[in-house]
Structures are given as C-alpha cells and as structure tokens.
Amino acid sequence: MTTAMVEKYKAFHRLLNKTSRTLVDRRFRQQGQCARGGSAASGLDHRPDAVVEQRVSYLGCPKRGLWTSARASLPSLVDGGFARDYPMNRCRSFGSVAGEIQRSSKFATLNSDDVAHFKEILGERNVVQDERLEAANSDWMHKYVGSSRILLLPKSTDEVSRILKYCNSRCLAVVPQGGNTGLVGGSVPVFDEVIINMALMKQVISFDKISGILVCEAGCILEDLISFLDNQGFVMPLDLGAKGSCQIGGNVATNAGGLRLIRYGSLHGNVLGLEVVLANGDVLDMLGTLRKDNTGYDLKHLFIGSEGSLGIITKVSILTPPKLSSVNIAFLACQDYLSCQKLLLEAKRSLGEILSAFEFMDSVAMDVVLNNLDGVRNPLAPTAHNFYVLIETTGTEESYDKEKLEKFLVGSMESGLISDGVLAQDINQASAFWRLREGVPESLQRAGAVYKYDLSLPVEKMYDLVVEMRARLGESVKVVGYGHLGDGNLHLNISAPKYDDAILAQIEPFVYEWTSNHRGSISAEHGVGLMKANKIFYSKSPEAVQLMASIKKLVDPKTILNPYKVLPHSLMSYS
Amino acid sequence: MTTAMVEKYKAFHRLLNKTSRTLVDRRFRQQGQCARGGSAASGLDHRPDAVVEQRVSYLGCPKRGLWTSARASLPSLVDGGFARDYPMNRCRSFGSVAGEIQRSSKFATLNSDDVAHFKEILGERNVVQDERLEAANSDWMHKYVGSSRILLLPKSTDEVSRILKYCNSRCLAVVPQGGNTGLVGGSVPVFDEVIINMALMKQVISFDKISGILVCEAGCILEDLISFLDNQGFVMPLDLGAKGSCQIGGNVATNAGGLRLIRYGSLHGNVLGLEVVLANGDVLDMLGTLRKDNTGYDLKHLFIGSEGSLGIITKVSILTPPKLSSVNIAFLACQDYLSCQKLLLEAKRSLGEILSAFEFMDSVAMDVVLNNLDGVRNPLAPTAHNFYVLIETTGTEESYDKEKLEKFLVGSMESGLISDGVLAQDINQASAFWRLREGVPESLQRAGAVYKYDLSLPVEKMYDLVVEMRARLGESVKVVGYGHLGDGNLHLNISAPKYDDAILAQIEPFVYEWTSNHRGSISAEHGVGLMKANKIFYSKSPEAVQLMASIKKLVDPKTILNPYKVLPHSLMSYS
C-alpha cells in the first residue's frame, strides 16, 4: 500500500468510525416517504418526478388519491377544460405524441341503450357519468386529456367479461384503467373510449405463508398489498412512488420496475399467474400458483407489459420474498464514470446477496439539488467530486450486513474506486442521503424547463450519451445524468431556462437514434402508451413489431382494447 | 424453555460442535459431480434419473456426449432397430404417448433435390446422412426413436434462416435439436423430420463484466458457459445434470429449471434477449441486453419453453450473477411434513439471501437409498425419522454464512421443527449428504420397476398426494416422495417388483387428475414434448391451450416446426 493509500484508508476509516455505529431500520424508508408526504421526492422515477404535487380524492377513496400536479406549477401543461367540454373526435396531448390523430370511425359511439346495458350488468351505482369522470379522463399531469362519457367499475371477473363481450359486439372502444398513475398516456382515453376501472376488485384471494405466493384481484392498491404482506412477514418484490394509488393489475400490465428490481428482478420473474379477460369476453385462466410449470407456452408474459391492449388483467398471482430486517445506506463519491462501473461490479461481488440499491447522480445533478432544494447538504467533504453513488443493502443480520458493507467500503477506498464516502448512522441521515438522489427531479423542475428521457442502455455506454449531449448542446443548458445504475437505467434530463423548439430539435430525434444505435430502450420502465406508440421502432426490430401487431389482431381483432396505444398506428387499422 | 427443549438444544449443540468447524468450498459440488462421473446420481432430475448410464461420442465431439442409458439396464425400453430400419410413416415410443399417431401427409418427403439444396447452403460436410443420424434420431433413453434421413448442422443464423425458408416453402417438417438431453421426446423426430442441430453455433459473442450480461450462440454447451463465466468470476443462473451435453438454446427452448432456480429464479427472469428464426426464415431480433425494456410486448417469453415449436433460437442474452465463494450444507430430520413446510418458511426468513437449496425426501426414499446403494449411510442418529431435508447456503462471507446457518439450526432445534441434524464438515461429508438425496432415483431403479411423475404442486398440498397414493396402492408397492421442496416440485415415484398394467391403471389418470384438481402442473420442469402433448389440458385451461394453438398457427402456419409436439393433436391439423 502506498503512503497516499494509507492516508486515504485512515481518513475513510475515521469516517466510518464517526458515522457508522447505529443500525438503520428498514422502517426508515417508509417513514421517510410518509414524512415527505405528497412531495415529488419519491425518487422512484415511476411517477413523473418534476412537479409539486398534492393528493386529491379519487373514485370515492378520500384517503388515497392520484398523484396529481398542482396546476399553478404547470401552466404550460394544464388547461381549464375537462373531458365533457372537449370534442370527442379530437385528442389532446402534450409533448411527444406524433401529431394529432383522428378518432377511428370504426368504433361505435356510446348511446343510451349501451348505458342501460351497463347498468344492468353493474348496477346503477357503478356506472359513473358524474364529475368523477374528470379524473378518469386525464392523467395526473393533465398531459393527456380524453373525453370518455362513461366510467365502469366492475366488481368481478364475470362483470368484466360481460362488459367486454358487449363492447366487442358493439365495437365500442375501451380503455382499461388502474390507479391511472402512468406517464405515457396509457391509462386515459384518447377520445371517447369506455373507461373500465378496476378499483372495486380489491380482494386478497389467498396467501400461502409457506411459499410466499399471494393471489389477489387486479384492483388491489400496491400499498395495501405491501401492508398486508408486512403483517405476514413478507414483502412485495415491487415498490413504487405511486404505491398509494397504483393497482397491482396496472403494475403488471405496465411491467412496472421500481426500486426493488435490482434485488428481486422484474415482474416477468415474480408474477406466477394471471387471470385475464380478452376483448371478446373470454376469461383466460392462467392463474397458476406454481414456481415451475412447463406445460406449453407461458402466455401470461404476453400480458405483462401489454398496457391493457391485449386483455384486462383481473387477478394476479405473485411470488413474494420474506421480509428482511436489516437495511444500511452509504453515500459515496467517485472521480470518474469508470470507477462507478467498477464499484458496481465490486458491490455485486462483495455485497452479493444483500445489495438492494445502486443509484448514481453526476456532479451537475448534485449542484442542481444543492442550489434548488431547501434543507439539503452534501454529506461529503466539499472537494469537487464528479459522481455520487448511493448503495443500499438489505439482509437478515444487522451486524453481519454492516460489517460486510464497511469492509467493502474500506476495500473500495483502498483501491481508489471511491474518493470519499459516508455511512448513514440513523434514520435521519439515511433519509437525507436518499433525499439527495430522490431530490434530483424536483430540483430540476424548480430550476426551469426540463426535457426528460428515461432510457435503458448498456452500463458501459450509458454515460457517453450524457457527455455527447453536453457537447452537442453547449453551455446554455445543463445536461444532467442520474438513475438506477444497477439496472442500466439512465435518466437523462436537460435543464433550460425555458422550453424552446430549437433545443428540442437538437435533442430529438438524436437521443432516440443514439439509444437505438446502442441497442438501448427508449422506455426503460414507463412503457409506450400513446406517447411512444409511433417511436417503438427505435427499440424494436420491424419483424418484432410486426409480430406484436399480428398477435394484437389475433387476440383483439376489432382492436377495441386501448386503441391508438403501444403499437405504431401505421400497422393498425384505426382509420 | 422446557427441560426437554434444553436437552434437545444441548444435544444439537454438541452435534454442531462435533461437525461444523470446517468450511465447505463451492468447488466441492463440481468435484463431487466429476467424481461421480456418468452415474445417474446427478439428482438434478432434468435428465432421467433411474438408469445406469455411460457417455457416448456424439456429433464428432468425443469428449462430450449424450447421457445415454446402458441398454442392458433397460430391456423393456430398448430396441435393436434404429432409424433407418424403421418405416418413416410410423412413430415408436414408450410410455405415456396417447396411442400411435400417423405421419401427416401434408409434409413433403425428403428428395435428392432437397439434399443438394441443403449442401449448397451448408456445404457437404455439414449435411449428415451417415451413422451420426442414429444418435440424432433417438433420445438418450431410446424411449423415442425417429426415422429422419438428414441431420443439418448450420454455422450461422443466416444458414438457419435459409434452411427454414426452404423447408417452409417445401413443407418439409423440421425438428430443432440441441444437446438432445430432454425427457419427453421433444428433440427427436417423430417420423422423418429434418433435424437441425445447433452444435456448430457455439461462440460466445460478448460478455459485459460490469452488468454480468452474456450473449452467445444457441449451440454453446452449458458446461462451457459455466467454465467461461467461472473464469470471469460469474456463474450461470442455471445448472443441470446434463450440463456436459445440453446447449443453452435447448435450455431456453425448454425453460430448463435445475438446481439454482430457488436462488436465481427461472429463465423467464434471467434471459434478457433472444434471436429466433421463424418457420418462414424470418430472423426475429429480440437480442436485447437490457435489464429494463418496456417497449411493446415482450415476445421472447413466447419462445422460452416453446420447445422449438415456434422458432429456432439462434442467440441468447442472459443475466449472470457474480460467483459467490461460501457454500454450506446441512442434513436434517423432521418428524412430519408440516415441520418440513415450517422449516422451509423459517429458512427463507432466517437464511434469506443465502439460501440456495432446500430439498426433501421421505423415510421410504431414505430406506430405498440405504438398501440399494453401496457406500452410503444415514448421518443422523438411527432413530426413525419420517422426513429428511437438505439445506444449502451460498454467500460471500464464509464465517458469516456459517454462523448464520448454525444459529438457524439451533433455533429450529429449539422450536422442535427439526429432530436431528448435522452440518457438513468437509467436502466429502457434503458430497455424502448430496449423495443421499441425489441417490434416490438410482436406488429406485435398482429396486425394480419405477413409475415416475414430475409434478408441481402447492407446497402445503404436495405430500397429500404421496399419502393418498400410498393408501390407494396398498402394501405391494413402495410409494416414494422427494424433490425440490423449495420450488414446490414433487418427484412422486412408485416402486414395484415389475411393470404391471393393473398398477398403472391405479396410478393414471388418477395422478394427473389429482394434480389438476389442486391446480398443479403435470410437468414441472421437463416440458410437454411428444409425451404429454395430449395431456396438456390437465394443467392448462381450454381457452389457454386454444390461444397457444392460435399463436402456433400464426407464427408457423404450415406447422413445420416440431410437429406432433407440445400442443394437443386435436387442435392441430396434422392429418
């Protein structure tokens, strides 16, 4: 060991001794989130992350609500008019939807006979045509506003089946809706589609404490399932900022990612079975509760991430891991991106089974946070660092996990991968570290206009895009890179004084082409929805998209399910 | 703590002190397997587990081979005739195939023009019509014997594409083949199908040491990939007894399970991308290397477990975890099945992130092993125990993991879940413990005729089937239950002095009906193939099977890919 390394080691060891003696309880995360209440600082990047928010009552559940933006903070996105005031043959949206699209004339228009029929199926009470339609007709950002004239609230699979059978026979277009917390316009009507919201199907059907397998209805709120499992000593393998509103059916339909993906993997690995109602009303029972089942094609995967365009998910079977009690957080600095990558590799190797988060942000992101949020400070020495990394571990044994993390950090300090670092000593400190990472979106929003991209890229190439974009755009804007490094998920944000078409033209389609050229994904976790339906070719081959369209037409020949979304309009027959 | 519990605690603690001081290196497993060579004792249950075997040279790879049964040991299954002696319009198979089926007249018959065309595509050398056809025409058990007249060995995706395009235009039926180590007749011709074996496509294309993502051709031997990754400090999330022969493309096509499933999950979670050639020769590029990608339907899952009936997998991208160095094994006794279940729950909770195997066998299985295998002994006190459990942990820190396991075992002893137990103190002892569990199939085979069933069932119901079967069949046979308890995978074996139709009639269809009534799977990990194509309704709903058939016809309208397999003949047009 060189003298410099010894000094580094000593300095870091002092830091460890100073800060590391108190164990962090898992509960701090939930407490932290509760304390932040409706602020945008969930940092989970699965609900839009750049606005000041407030909770509003929705669908008669006053204790919960959509995360919805305060209108005053988003003057450019918000319009006073709501669904019923808006012509139903036009769609309105902001941002990346490729031009205006026309309502397909092949779809029927709702009439009084239809309403009467729905009331016969669901009862008067669950056929909604009052002011609750407003919330259901728009996403929480008011980025997409539809003009549906009816919201249906089925209470059973049979009711969903009867609704769809009728809609299919009448060629009435339908939009399936869960918590309506999506970001790409997937869960709101484009025009006057019939909204089928699953909020009333919220029963836990069974839970097997031996296997950890939960079976529940699609409308269960994610947070309710988290609480239910917590009481049983288990956890959901999925956690999102929108958990207070989002429904498990919607999570599955959008293949939601979130914070626990690095540890527990995607829903394709955790969902064991689904019950789905197809467009013609047929109930597709794939509700297995088995870890292993090799009898034929595993069809449920078609519906995971299909965003309601192939069927309506009515029940979900999911494998849940046991709850682990020990959580530790470290906030670290790296001099270059290569060190961040190497640190990730070492963390996977040394922390292995206890690693539960590996997040990163660059120095530009840190500056934006420090300059725009109140009550935050950089816990590291005021030396200039180029990158910051947040590492979280979750395990069964507090003392073991802590010691393991400390050993890893000392080793990484010795090898020069990290230049500074601090371990959370209590809940407040841990929360403060997460606040830095989670505060990036909110601070960017406060700093001005933001162009936001959610990309999956090979880890080693990921930051090159930030560097290239910075060179391309020059000094007049701030190019910020942060995200879930452990998952190869980059949030590329460009902060400018105001929105400017010239800047947008410099960014797009360059950002999509660059992502495509590096075999990345233009939507890591947010889905396609309406926003990117015509951009899917940037991430998927023509043959793959063609096969998707063929499957869509096979399963939903009249294309009544969530039309205009997911698939490019050129391949579908909407005109 | 009661006096009895104190005594139990002391007794167990003495046992721990006696046996637990040496750490077990991960390598013992591989060494153990090498030492056992070609014996049937792989215990991975992914190659048939009840025969004495030997390795044979195959496809010019003398160092590797199929696991093939010694003919003398299986007189009832083996016939002297090979493919070329057998009429090509008849199929021959043993066991559960529902009656004889006829070759479909819609498929063309190979002619000299076809052969010339294949030679033009592949070159003379890789169009095989010599004695190597024998091995390719039969599975390693000689349970299924086809009569193909040609074996094609493509070297590239383009060659596969050109072959399939030609076969589709000619309506020549095709059987895709990997290592041909399957158990259900999925990888051998039923009649005279053209065999396309992927053995020459065995290049590693890329490996990303940061993300652990491996991209390789489909013909890579699993063991080669394991070695390659071992040198890089990573492991495959898949391990099978047939690893010396099986190919990764075949593993993916059959959604192979194996030993690491409890820890790393299924291939649906680990495979990140595929390149597949469709029946018409179109290359479907889904070869993503991203952990997150939510752009459209995730089509690769259709091909995982499709057993070559939807396309030929040519390249695979897979997420591999870092190699962990610390492995510990415990062999335990439980008094009842409920205790086994509770122990599983406690193991998941207490060992959490380091648990890597949880296997069980009942006392009948133990008796069969002790009575029929040489050199084995019960390491526990000679008291009668009803159930035995093998627990393996794998982690990063030897001392931590060991201590954690010991603490868990002492706690389980105190609470009465386990009545006796021992920790492996060295490689030999660990190997001996695994030998007991892995030796069940081999010892059953030595004991006489065996009726074997590989079932997935809810863990709490799993052993009820063994009990019911025992009551149903009486004293004249031995009903044995063992398997991967942690995965809910039961191996139900019935040992009788000789094969007897009356016994079979007592077992089937009862066993399938029972499994179906409990929402189990009649094939946990072996697939459907030819053997269970007409039994799929026991595990899948009519609507689901109908959709599978529709997708099959959409993707392969002429049904040239692996005909007669996977899907029930009643839904396909083979006549």
Interface residues (C-beta under 8 A of the other chain):
Chain A: D208 K209 I210 S211 G212 I213 G233 T254 N255 G257 L261 G265 S266 H268 G269 N270 D282 V283 L284 D285 M286 L287 G288 T289 L290 R291 K292 D293 N294 T295 G296 Y297 D298 L299 H301 L302 I304 G305 S306 L310 P321 P322 K323 L324 Q341 K342 L344 L345 K348 R349 S350 L351 G352 E353 I354 G395 T396 E397 Y400 E403 K404 S456 L457 P458 V459 E460 H484 D487 G488 N489 R519 G520 S521 I522 S523 A524 E525 H526 G527 V528 K532 I536 Y538 S539 K540 S541 E543 A544 V545 L547 M548 S550 I551 L554 V555 V566 L567
Chain B: D208 K209 I210 S211 G212 I213 G233 T254 N255 G257 L261 G265 S266 H268 G269 N270 D282 V283 L284 D285 M286 L287 G288 T289 L290 R291 K292 D293 N294 T295 G296 Y297 D298 L299 H301 L302 I304 G305 S306 L310 P321 P322 K323 L324 Q341 K342 L344 L345 K348 R349 S350 L351 G352 E353 I354 G395 T396 E397 Y400 E403 K404 S456 L457 P458 V459 E460 H484 D487 G488 N489 R519 G520 S521 I522 S523 A524 E525 H526 G527 V528 K532 I536 Y538 S539 K540 S541 E543 A544 V545 L547 M548 S550 I551 L554 V555 V566 L567
